[in-house]
Amino acid sequence: MDFAVAILGQVFLAGLALFLDPSHWVRHAEFARYFSFVPILMLAVSFIARSPAPSRLQSAVLIGLVILLALSGLFSSAIGYLSAFHPVLALFLFFRTMNLIRRYDSLNQSINGEGKNLRV
């Protein structure tokens, strides 16, 4: 869940830079460095926890989206119109993360029963 909140924070920082002060682009770029490794940890933990293959695949997809986001941000001037996919990729990243959270929540409830909900 923290990863999803960090993505929303990134969108907020981009909004600040776009609508308030362009100096916030520096914060936007720096903040990404603090949480971009999280999908790698999620994938590693999914193997340790013996999560179902579809959940592991979702974690791998998140890694791919983070890489695409980083590349589209770094090379935005070189890729022209393709750089417009940067915010679209951020949306995909957010919704794939929420999908993974829901997947683990339903898995957790099916293993532990409705009344016993562990945080994943």
C-alpha positions as MATLAB code, in Angstrom:
seq = 'MDFAVAILGQVFLAGLALFLDPSHWVRHAEFARYFSFVPILMLAVSFIARSPAPSRLQSAVLIGLVILLALSGLFSSAIGYLSAFHPVLALFLFFRTMNLIRRYDSLNQSINGEGKNLRV';
ca = [
       0.000    0.000    0.000;
       2.888    2.345    0.722;
       4.082    1.965   -2.858;
       0.679    3.079   -4.161;
       0.780    6.111   -1.848;
       4.279    6.948   -3.105;
       2.975    6.861   -6.690;
       0.229    9.308   -5.726;
       2.899   11.494   -4.116;
       4.789   11.474   -7.395;
       1.686   12.598   -9.258;
       1.201   15.372   -6.693;
       4.787   16.545   -7.145;
       4.344   16.546  -10.920;
       1.200   18.637  -10.467;
       3.087   21.100   -8.283;
       5.791   21.401  -10.927;
       3.336   21.758  -13.768;
       0.856   24.164  -12.204;
       2.789   25.985   -9.469;
       6.556   26.109   -9.837;
       8.827   24.203  -12.252;
      11.477   23.871   -9.546;
       9.382   20.974   -8.167;
      10.542   18.809  -11.095;
      13.741   18.238   -9.126;
      11.716   16.873   -6.207;
       9.700   14.734   -8.604;
      12.873   13.170  -10.022;
      14.558   12.732   -6.638;
      11.517   11.239   -4.911;
      11.308    8.464   -7.512;
      14.750    7.257   -6.495;
      13.496    6.532   -2.971;
      10.834    4.012   -3.934;
      11.649    2.744   -7.416;
      13.336   -0.338   -5.932;
      10.162   -1.460   -4.114;
       8.842   -3.680   -6.948;
      12.153   -5.590   -6.901;
      11.653   -6.236   -3.192;
       8.056   -7.227   -3.859;
       9.172   -9.779   -6.439;
      11.841  -11.194   -4.122;
       9.362  -11.491   -1.254;
       6.807  -13.129   -3.541;
       9.293  -15.943   -4.204;
      10.212  -16.257   -0.530;
       6.525  -16.335    0.462;
       5.765  -18.812   -2.337;
       3.088  -16.594   -3.789;
       1.075  -17.863   -6.741;
       2.694  -17.400  -10.150;
       0.189  -14.728  -11.303;
       1.092  -12.579   -8.293;
       4.797  -12.954   -9.029;
       4.137  -12.017  -12.636;
       2.312   -8.876  -11.476;
       5.376   -7.891   -9.421;
       7.577   -8.406  -12.481;
       5.211   -6.218  -14.526;
       5.619   -3.470  -11.919;
       9.386   -3.660  -12.358;
       8.969   -3.286  -16.111;
       6.685   -0.294  -15.679;
       9.149    1.403  -13.319;
      11.935    0.858  -15.855;
       9.791    2.283  -18.666;
       8.879    5.273  -16.494;
      12.534    5.943  -15.695;
      13.539    5.686  -19.347;
      10.691    7.910  -20.536;
      11.655   10.510  -17.944;
      15.376   10.386  -18.645;
      15.096   10.443  -22.423;
      11.992   12.588  -22.817;
      13.666   15.096  -25.122;
      15.118   12.340  -27.313;
      11.931   10.300  -27.755;
       9.628   13.162  -28.709;
       5.936   12.321  -28.652;
       6.611    8.998  -26.930;
       7.481   10.980  -23.798;
       3.741   11.710  -23.478;
       3.369    8.103  -22.327;
       5.191    8.954  -19.071;
       1.998    9.922  -17.165;
       0.102    7.074  -18.825;
       2.715    4.626  -17.558;
       2.333    6.154  -14.097;
      -1.400    5.436  -14.246;
      -0.729    1.856  -15.322;
       1.769    1.491  -12.477;
      -0.731    2.780   -9.924;
      -3.605    0.588  -11.093;
      -1.415   -2.531  -11.444;
      -0.184   -1.896   -7.889;
      -3.758   -1.589   -6.619;
      -4.645   -4.784   -8.481;
      -1.766   -6.595   -6.778;
      -2.848   -5.272   -3.369;
      -6.378   -6.571   -3.987;
      -4.999   -9.916   -5.168;
      -2.932  -10.376   -1.996;
      -5.804   -9.181    0.177;
      -8.195  -11.758   -1.281;
      -5.500  -14.451   -1.041;
      -4.898  -13.489    2.569;
      -8.601  -13.656    3.382;
      -9.011  -17.054    1.724;
      -6.066  -18.473    3.697;
      -6.868  -16.922    7.072;
     -10.648  -16.634    6.936;
     -12.726  -13.493    6.729;
     -12.150  -12.411   10.351;
      -8.371  -12.744   10.415;
      -6.832  -10.271    8.011;
      -3.031   -9.994    7.959;
      -1.275   -7.059    6.339;
       0.728   -7.992    3.262;
];
